[in-house]
Amino acid sequence: MLPRASATGLTCPNAARAFLSFGGEAVRDFLPADDPNLPTGVPIVSPDRTTSASDWASLFDDSIESSMCDANVTCQTFGTGTTGDGLTDTYTCNNWTTASGGVSGRYGSAAATNGAWLSAGLWTCNDTFVDALCLCY
């Protein structure tokens, strides 16, 4: 389990979803099959309307327009379980079900605009410094 999460108080018109890869389900493949309500051809923006990517696919092309920190999403490290191109990594804290010190999770860098925004390194799952991003649509 991710040790800590925070919410911005946003109202999501359709749904909210954790932006985490797990068990073979890669974040880049969430849509449109998973939820037809999620538009894929529109800009990805932060709560303050800063654009991070021109569309869904652009999140996974090794370059985003604005870092998560610059977009005022978070300036903290966040769990992803994801490779730089949006695929599921083998490091997912046992599919986000454990806080064991013997297991690792992949994290993203809030300051990065390259593939490291999704895949900057590994942390031990019993550490408490990792947030999770949520997708609101």
Secondary structure, DSSP 8 states (H G I E B T S, - for coil): --S---------SS-EEE---BTTB-GGGSTTTS-TTS-SSS-EE-TT--EEESSTGGGGSSB-SS-TTTTTS-SS-EE--B-TTS-B-S-BHHHHT---TT-EEEEE-TT-SBGGGT-SEEEETT-S--EE-EEE-
